[in-house]
């Protein structure tokens, strides 16, 4: 079943991204990495712009996914 609420795009490292709007300004991201592993997260549109894990290491994939998505939404 196709859902028009999904946005799909690919990151620079061939990671496939699917984004679904959950609520106003709240989005569910699913990243499928080239090796088949998946990473999911929720993003609030008014959230901070740098994303780190528990150890304080910046997650470049999440950063790129949010930036590409924000660019698509503002276009």
N, C-alpha and C positions, 0 to 999 in steps of 0.2 A: 504494500500500500504506500503510495507516494504521499509525502507530507510537504506542503508548500512552506512550512515554517522552518525548514532546514536550509542551511547555507553550507555549501561544500566548496573546498579549495585545497590546494596542495602547497606545502611549504618548500623552501629552497632545497631541503635535503630529501625530498620525495615523501615526506610525512603527509598522509591524507587527514584532513580535518573536516569534521561535521559539527556544525553548531546549531543548537535548537534554542529558541526563546522559551524560557520557563515562565517568567513573570516580567512585568515592566522593568527594564534595566537589569535583568538577571538572565544569564545565558549558560547553557550546558555545553561544554566542549568535549569532544571525543577525538583524540589523536591516535591514528594508527601508524606506527613507525614502520620504516622499510623492512625491518626484521620480523614484523608481524605483531610485536608487542603493542599493547594499548595503554594510553594514559588519558584519564578523564579529570576534569575539574569544572567548578562553577565559577563564573566571572560576573561580578557586579559592575555595571558600566561606570559607576562613579567611584570605583575602587582605585587603589594606588597603581602606579604604572610599572613597578618593578616587582618581579615575582621570584621568591627564593624558597628553597626547601627548609627543612628543620635545622639544617646545619648552616644556613645563611648563604648557600651557594645559589647564584642566579640560575634559573632555568631558562635557557635560551629558546627552547621550543615553545614554551608557554608564552614567553615574551613576543616571539615572532607571530604566533597564532593570534594573539590578542591584537597586535598592531595591524596585521593584515585584515582581520575582521573589522576592526574599527575603521580602517580605510575604506572597506567595502560598504559599510553602513553609512559613511558620510558622503559617499559619491552619489 
